[in-house]
Amino acid sequence: MPSEPARNLVHAVLLAVWVAVGLLVTLSALAHPAALLGAGAFWLWFVGFAVATTALVTRTGTPLGALLVHGGLLLALALVPRVFPLSLLRAGLDVLGRA
């Protein structure tokens, strides 16, 4: 079995998990309208995360590479300090931490 379809499947499943988490965040924000800004921040972060992981996953050849890209990028984002311009990179993680 070629590894590219499996790699793409793993990448799509991981992004689908993030979409499901985003839907939960958005639905919970509907109960508290003040939290809608956080839900919007999550979706903007998710678009950037999806673009970054897609660009990096295309350079890998295996499903394990896709897992490592997602895990590595999340780890790198978790290490970014919560200081203003840099905190925009980790907005989605911070929204999830508050939810």
CORQUIHU-V278203 format. One record per residue. N is the residue number from 0. PSI is psi in whole degrees, -180 to 180 (* if undefined). OMEGA is omega in degrees with one decimal (NA if undefined). Layout:
BEGIN
n->{N N}
psi->{PSI PSI}
omega->{OMEGA OMEGA}
END
This chain:
BEGIN
n->{0 1 2 3 4 5 6 7 8 9 10 11 12 13 14 15 16 17 18 19 20 21 22 23 24 25 26 27 28 29 30 31 32 33 34 35 36 37 38 39 40 41 42 43 44 45 46 47 48 49 50 51 52 53 54 55 56 57 58 59 60 61 62 63 64 65 66 67 68 69 70 71 72 73 74 75 76 77 78 79 80 81 82 83 84 85 86 87 88 89 90 91 92 93 94 95 96 97 98}
psi->{127 146 -20 -48 -39 -40 -44 -36 -45 -44 -44 -39 -42 -40 -34 -35 -43 -36 -42 -42 -42 -38 -40 -42 -43 -43 -38 -29 -24 -28 -28 93 -25 -21 -2 -32 -40 -39 -41 -39 -38 -45 -38 -42 -42 -40 -46 -41 -43 -41 -45 -46 -37 -43 -38 -35 -33 -20 -12 162 -5 161 -34 -37 -39 -42 -43 -37 -49 -48 -43 -41 -39 -41 -44 -40 -34 -25 -10 132 155 59 143 -69 -31 -26 -19 -28 -29 22 -43 -41 -38 -38 -42 -34 -30 -22 *}
omega->{177.8 -174.8 -178.9 177.3 178.6 178.1 179.7 178.1 178.4 179.5 -179.8 178.9 179.5 177.0 177.5 175.8 178.2 177.0 178.8 177.7 178.6 177.0 176.7 178.5 -178.9 178.9 177.2 178.5 178.5 177.4 179.4 -174.2 178.6 -179.0 179.6 177.0 176.7 177.6 176.7 177.4 177.6 -177.7 175.4 177.1 -178.7 178.4 178.0 179.0 179.9 178.9 -179.1 -179.2 178.5 179.1 -179.2 -179.0 179.4 178.7 178.0 -178.1 -173.6 174.4 176.6 176.8 177.7 177.4 -179.5 177.9 -179.8 179.6 -179.7 179.6 176.1 177.5 179.0 179.0 178.7 -179.8 179.6 -178.8 -180.0 177.8 -162.8 -170.7 -179.1 -178.0 176.7 178.8 -176.5 -176.6 -178.9 178.6 179.3 177.1 179.1 179.2 179.6 -175.8 NA}
END
